Amino acid sequence: MIGFLNNQFVILWSIPPTFLLIVTELYIGHRRGQKYYSAIDTRDNILLGILFAAIEALLGGFCLLMLIEIYNHGFRIPPNNLLIYWLTLYLSEDIIYYTMHFLDHHVRVLWAGHITHHNSGEFNFSVGVRAAIFEPVEKFFFFIPLAIIGYRPIDILLIYILSQTYGTLAHTRIIKKMGVLEYFLITPSHHRVHHAKNVKYLDKNFGMTIIIWDKLFGTFQKEDTTVPIEYGVRKTTPYTSFLDVVTNEIKQIIKDTRQHITFKQKLKYIFGLPGYSHDGSRQTTKQLQKQEGII
């Protein structure tokens, strides 16, 4: 019940500021003579946000209760110092999110849930609420180690909510560069790269709030302001409905595994890299980047 109430409070609280951000972005775009929004895309963004909120409301409380149960049987060895406690929790949660996000882009069955956040051809604040619909459940499994160590589940949830809020603010084209903050924070510039389908930008900048992990693990890419960014995913899919936007990749996985291929190839279609094909008809990010001499 605690988790349910917290999720409902956050969802209701976030609606007015999100609406204000969208209106502000529309106004600035109009003043600049630039179109940042399209009606159909914005509709899908809002519907996906509502679907995410519904799944979060239905399952979030249960997942929180499960984390509490794990916490109660865990080691209880977090730092005693309050400042160190919150700092280590924040950094631990941020690198966990980086890991989850990295896997979402490198394991096809996870990509099938995450693709809904990327298959928009626009980049604006409404895309920030175009959530990956399986994340409410997915994050629970990644947060289990924190509960085992002894970080309180309600604190884990709080850091997650604050991080998600910051992440939503990074979805905009109206902010160009942020000076010295570009060196250590995820900024709109860094996140524009992440949402680009330009080959050099694919699978880059996975961080939620800080860019340090990307720089440490070789997934950082600076935005080249001389190259126009194309947003969306490489695969051109003529979606026929909102339901198709949500389920298309899942249906494609099922179709791929029904081919007359080996069991190992079937597993690669499920757990391998997005873009894998047994016959070379599609290409992974690495194959595309090698082809263009990027790596």
Secondary structure, 3 states (H helix, E strand, C coil): CHHHHHHHHHHHHHHHHHHHHHHHHHHHHHHHCCCCCCHHHHHHHHHHHHHHHHHHHHHHHHHHHHHHHHHHCCCCCCCCCHHHHHHHHHHHHHHHHHHHHHHHHHCHHHHHHHHHHCCCCCCCHHHHCCCCCCHHHHHHHHHHHHHHHCCCHHHHHHHHHHHHHHHHHCCCCCCCCCHHHHHCECCHHHHHHHCECCHHHCCCCCCCCECHHHHHHCCCCCCCCCCCCCECCCCCCCCCCHHHHHHHHHHHHHHHHCCCCCHHHHHHHHHCCCCCCCCCCCCCHHHHHHHCCCC
